[in-house]
Amino acid sequence: MDFEIDALLPWVDGDDPVLKAKRSKYIKASDAGNDDVAGATRYKSIGEIKYCVASILRFAPFIRKIFIMTDGQDPKLGDFIEKNFPGQSGKIEIIDHSVIFKGYEKALPVFNSNAIEAVFWNIPQMSEHILYFNDDFMLTAPVRPEDFFRPDGRVVCFGSWFLTAFGKMLRAVKPKHNGHKTIGFKDLMINGQDYYFHGKGWRFINLGHTPRPLLKSWFENWARERDDMVRLNITGRFREPFHFQTQEPFYLDLARKGKLDLIPEESKTLYFKRRSKKDYVKLKLESFDRSDKPFACFNSLDYCTPQEQQMVLAWLQKRIGVTE
């Protein structure tokens, strides 16, 4: 590949007293216990970002820069990175929300990842080709640029088609109840498809928990042409049921143009989500050891006991090849 690729990820330390005080000024009591809106787990960090960044440096050395989007925070990864990847801490750049929300400053402060994803294209000096991570996504095996951006110009998406009517039926019959609002992951994708196609689409892509290849110019053009969608997603400082998954329209548009390569998420991804099942963590990590899949999602590690968290972090250190 003769083009540069950057990595991009949002990050928040929910235990930061400054950020907690800022968040408390705007949060409603009814939202405080809703994990889909503003519950503590949405902002909790137990150090996953270190391993996310380390996994990129280890398994995707072609990445030019790693942009971390934050609200006045700094994960302070320098010493850890220099210890394990000497000379590479310069690849990491912290981008404040004030930069991302240029032209949309009235939306700040914002605690809504959907809003952040709607304006990330404002980051200066970011390459056209981007791999978007969440800090609970890790690489667990070597990857190549062409695993995400095909030589013929197609972009890879890890997910599967889902009928919109069926998704809406499931939402009506069995909504995700959490506090006074219902915001399921598929709801956000259905909304994105509905808004982009003005309610005329018949299927959406059920996006996987994986790194997501993106094109910066598409989102810049989209923001100019569909400013209504951008402003909808930055309305409300926390998640709302009318928000949408910003990357959904991007992949749907590429599919319409024949420029999407859709690959099932399960063929590439290891997925961890704390269960009450006895020895879940131990058995799950042992199964991961037997797999060479290149992606892993460690969902809501804060639900694990301290001992289980240490088991996961030790596994990540071994798999990625780093030390504290």
SVG drawing of the C-alpha trace seen along z (x, -y; Angstrom):
<svg xmlns="http://www.w3.org/2000/svg" viewBox="-44 -27 58 51">
<polyline fill="none" stroke="black" stroke-width="0.4" points="0.0,0.0 1.3,-3.4 -0.8,-5.5 -0.5,-6.2 -2.9,-4.8 -3.5,-6.3 -5.3,-4.8 -7.9,-6.7 -9.6,-6.0 -11.6,-7.9 -10.7,-7.6 -12.0,-8.7 -10.9,-8.1 -14.2,-8.1 -12.6,-8.2 -10.9,-11.6 -12.5,-13.9 -12.3,-16.9 -14.3,-15.1 -16.7,-13.6 -17.5,-17.0 -18.0,-18.3 -20.3,-15.4 -22.3,-15.8 -23.3,-19.4 -25.3,-18.0 -26.3,-14.5 -29.9,-13.7 -30.5,-11.4 -32.6,-9.1 -29.6,-8.7 -26.9,-8.1 -27.6,-4.4 -28.2,-3.7 -25.2,-2.0 -26.3,-2.8 -26.5,-6.6 -24.3,-7.7 -23.7,-4.8 -20.3,-4.5 -19.3,-1.5 -19.5,-3.8 -16.6,-5.9 -14.7,-3.3 -11.1,-2.6 -8.8,0.0 -5.9,-0.6 -7.2,1.1 -5.9,-1.8 -2.3,-0.8 -2.9,2.6 -5.0,1.3 -2.1,-1.1 0.5,1.5 -1.3,4.1 -1.4,1.5 2.4,0.9 3.1,4.7 0.8,6.1 0.2,3.1 3.6,1.5 2.5,-0.2 0.3,-2.7 1.8,-6.2 0.2,-7.9 -2.2,-7.0 -4.7,-9.8 -6.3,-9.6 -9.4,-11.8 -10.0,-13.0 -11.7,-15.8 -8.7,-17.5 -7.2,-14.2 -3.9,-12.4 -3.5,-8.6 0.2,-9.2 1.4,-6.3 4.9,-7.6 6.9,-5.6 5.0,-2.4 5.5,-2.8 9.2,-3.7 9.8,-0.7 8.2,1.7 8.6,-0.1 11.7,-2.4 11.4,-5.5 7.8,-5.0 6.0,-7.2 6.1,-10.0 3.5,-8.1 0.9,-9.0 -0.9,-12.3 -3.6,-13.5 -6.4,-15.4 -8.7,-17.4 -12.5,-17.7 -12.0,-21.5 -10.1,-20.5 -12.6,-17.9 -15.6,-20.1 -14.3,-23.1 -17.4,-24.9 -19.6,-22.9 -18.3,-24.4 -21.8,-25.0 -22.1,-21.2 -19.3,-21.0 -18.9,-19.5 -20.1,-16.3 -20.1,-12.8 -21.6,-11.0 -19.4,-8.8 -21.8,-9.1 -21.3,-12.9 -17.5,-12.5 -17.6,-10.1 -19.7,-12.6 -16.9,-15.2 -13.6,-13.3 -12.8,-14.4 -11.9,-17.8 -8.6,-16.4 -5.8,-18.2 -3.0,-16.3 -4.9,-13.0 -4.5,-10.7 -7.2,-9.8 -7.2,-6.2 -8.0,-5.5 -8.5,-2.5 -11.0,-3.4 -10.7,-1.6 -12.4,-1.7 -10.1,-1.2 -11.6,2.2 -10.6,3.4 -7.2,5.1 -5.2,6.6 -4.1,10.1 -2.2,11.2 -0.3,9.5 -2.4,7.6 -1.6,6.0 -3.0,2.8 -4.8,4.9 -6.8,6.6 -8.6,3.3 -8.2,1.4 -8.1,3.6 -5.7,2.8 -8.7,2.3 -10.1,-0.5 -12.7,1.4 -13.0,0.9 -13.4,3.9 -16.2,3.9 -16.5,6.6 -20.2,7.3 -23.3,8.8 -26.5,7.7 -29.6,7.4 -33.2,6.8 -34.4,3.4 -38.0,4.6 -36.8,7.6 -34.6,5.3 -37.5,2.9 -39.8,5.8 -37.3,7.1 -37.0,3.6 -40.8,3.4 -41.3,6.9 -38.3,7.0 -36.8,3.6 -33.6,3.2 -34.8,1.8 -32.3,-0.1 -33.5,-2.9 -36.1,-5.2 -34.4,-5.0 -33.9,-2.1 -30.8,-2.4 -29.6,0.9 -26.6,1.1 -28.8,2.2 -31.1,-0.7 -28.2,-3.1 -27.4,-1.3 -31.1,-1.2 -31.3,-4.9 -28.2,-5.6 -29.7,-3.7 -33.1,-5.4 -31.7,-8.9 -29.3,-8.4 -31.8,-6.9 -34.7,-9.0 -36.6,-6.0 -36.4,-4.1 -33.7,-1.6 -34.6,2.0 -31.4,3.4 -28.5,2.3 -25.1,3.7 -24.8,5.2 -21.4,3.8 -19.0,6.0 -16.8,5.1 -13.7,4.7 -11.3,2.1 -13.2,0.1 -11.5,-1.1 -12.7,-4.6 -12.0,-7.3 -11.7,-10.8 -12.8,-12.6 -16.1,-10.7 -17.0,-12.0 -15.9,-15.6 -18.2,-15.4 -21.0,-13.9 -20.8,-16.6 -21.2,-19.3 -24.0,-17.5 -25.9,-16.1 -25.2,-18.8 -28.6,-17.8 -27.3,-14.4 -24.2,-15.8 -26.2,-18.3 -28.7,-15.6 -25.9,-13.4 -24.3,-16.3 -27.7,-17.3 -27.7,-16.2 -24.6,-15.8 -25.3,-12.1 -26.7,-9.3 -30.3,-9.7 -32.6,-7.1 -32.7,-9.3 -28.9,-9.2 -27.3,-7.0 -24.2,-4.9 -22.1,-7.4 -20.2,-4.7 -23.3,-3.0 -24.1,-5.4 -20.5,-5.2 -20.5,-1.5 -24.0,-1.5 -22.9,-4.1 -19.8,-2.1 -22.0,1.0 -24.4,-0.8 -21.4,-1.9 -19.9,1.6 -16.9,0.5 -17.4,2.6 -16.0,6.0 -18.2,7.3 -16.6,10.0 -18.4,11.8 -17.2,10.5 -17.0,13.9 -14.4,15.1 -11.9,12.5 -12.9,11.6 -12.5,13.0 -15.3,11.6 -15.1,11.4 -18.1,10.3 -18.2,11.1 -20.7,13.8 -21.8,15.3 -20.8,18.8 -18.2,20.4 -14.6,20.1 -15.8,18.0 -12.7,15.8 -10.3,18.7 -12.1,20.8 -12.5,17.9 -8.8,16.9 -7.8,20.6 -10.0,20.6 -8.4,17.4 -5.0,19.1 -6.1,21.7 -7.1,19.1 -5.1,17.0 -8.0,14.5 -6.5,11.0 -9.1,9.0 -10.4,9.2 -13.0,7.2 -12.9,7.1 -16.3,5.7 -16.9,4.1 -13.9,5.4 -15.0,3.3 -17.6,6.0 -14.9,8.5 -13.4,9.1 -10.0,7.6 -8.5,11.1 -10.3,11.6 -9.1,8.3 -5.5,9.2 -6.0,12.5 -7.1,10.6 -4.3,8.0 -1.7,10.7 -3.1,12.5 -2.9,9.3 0.7,8.7 1.7,12.2 -0.2,12.1 1.0,8.6 4.5,9.2 4.8,6.3 5.6,5.7 4.3,3.1"/>
</svg>
